[in-house]
Amino acid sequence: MPASAGISIGYLAERTGLAVSAIRYYEAQGLVEPWRNAGGQRRFHRADIRRLSFVMIAQQFGFSLPEIRGFLKSLPGSRTPTKADWARISDTFRSHLDQRIETLVKLRDNLDGCIGCGCLSLPNCKLYNPEDRAAQKGQGPRYLMGDRPETEVEAENGA
């Protein structure tokens, strides 16, 4: 098959292990950009095998599709990525993974006491959040993300 003819969605599905419907979804999300041949069939670049493989790996590491789309924006859409292209994207990918690992380590370290205790009612528990006071600090599990309960701050200030 000439390179200009591209590959079919069925072949892409076979090579990546993805369902055809998943490939169409990724297309709708802007992760791959096929074109249509004269018969109206989707045609993909061979490089889309690597792109979609990267998507699957990034998802296994917990990256969202918008994050993955950001990584892929730096790659050329119509040619196979070079070693330099992948080196650039892997540097960014690595720094995001390092941040996630740091967050997971904090989570693990802060949960050790709660897993042993199980009550989630102690004032010094990292998860304890009476009257949803942590909501004032923002969304998400604020104390596990590094914010401190007001009782700790008050104790340090001698209140």
N, C-alpha and C positions, 0 to 999 in steps of 0.2 A: 504494500500500500504506500503510495507516495506521501511524503510528510505533509504536503499541502492538503491532503484529504482528511487528515486528522483521524481520530479514533472514535468509535461509536460509544454510546453510553453503556451498552451491554458489555463491550470489551473493557471499558473502564471499571464497571461493576465487578467483572470477573477478576481483574488484576488487583483491585483494592479490597475485595471482599465486602464492599458496601452494597446495599440494596439500591436498585435504580431509583426508587423513591427518595432515598437518602441523598443521592447525588443531585436529584432535582431540587431538594430542599437546600442543599449547600449552594447550588446555583442561585436560588432565590435570595440567599443570604449574602451573595456577592463573593463567595470563596473560590468559585471557578467561573469562567466566562466562555462558554461554548459559543459557537456560531451555527448557523443553519446552512445545510447544503441546498442544492437546487430542489431536492425532493422534500425539503422542510425538516430533515432529521438533524438532531443535535450532533455536532462534531466537537471533539475536545482535543486539546494539545496533548502530546505524550507527557509533557511536564506536569499535567494535571494528576497523573498517577502519584507523583511525588508530593504535589500540593495536598491531595486528599489524604495521603498517608501521614503527612505532617499534621493535618487537622485531627485525625484519629489519635495520634500520639499526644498532641496538645490537650485534647479532651480527657484523655486518661490521666493527665497531670492536673486536671481540674480547671483548665482555662475555659472561659466562656467563648462563645462564637464571636462576639464583638472584639474580644482580646485577640483571638486568633486572626480575625480579619485584619486587625492592626498590624500583626506580625507579617502577614502575607502582602500587605500593601507595598512593602519595599521590594517585593520580587517582581521581575518582569512577567507580564501576562502572556507573552507570545513566544517565549523561548525557554529552553531548559535552564533552570537556575545553575549558575556556576558555583564552584567551590567558594569563591569570595562572597557570592550572594548568601549562601547558607552560613558562612562564617559570621557575617553581619547579623543575620537573624538569630543565630544561636547565641550570640553575645547578649542580645536583649532577652531572649528566652531564658538564658541562664540566670540573669539578674532577677527576673521575675520568680523563677524557681527558688532562688536563694531566699528571697523575701517570704515566700510561702513556707519554706522549710523552717525559717526562724519563727514564723507565726505558729506552725504546728508544734515546734519544740516548746514554746511558751504554753500553748494549750495543754500539751501532755504534762508539763511540769506543774501547772496549776490544778490539773484535775486529779493528780495523785491522791491528795488528801480527801477530796470529795468522794472518790471511788471507794476509799476505805471507810469513810464515815457514813455516806449514804443518806444523811438526813436533810441536807441542803437548807438547814435552818440556823446555822451558827452565824453570828454577826461577822465573824472573820472569814467566812467562806467566800471564795472568789466568785461564786455563782449567786450568792444570796443578794436579793434585790428587793427589799421591802418597798411597797407602794410604788414600784417601778421608778425609783429615783434615778436609775441609770439613763432613763429616756432623755433626761435633760442634757446628757453628754452626746447624744446622737443615736443613730441606728445601730443595730447589731448587738452582739454580746460585749458590751463596753468594758466590763472588768477583765474579761479574757483578752481583750484587744489592747490592754495596757492602762486604761483609765483606772483610777482608784476610787473606792467608795468614800463618800464624804466623811464617814466615821474615822477612817484612817487619816485623812487629811487633818481633821479636827484634832485627833490624838497627837499628831506630830506638832501641831501649832499650840498645844497645851490647852485646848478648849475643853 
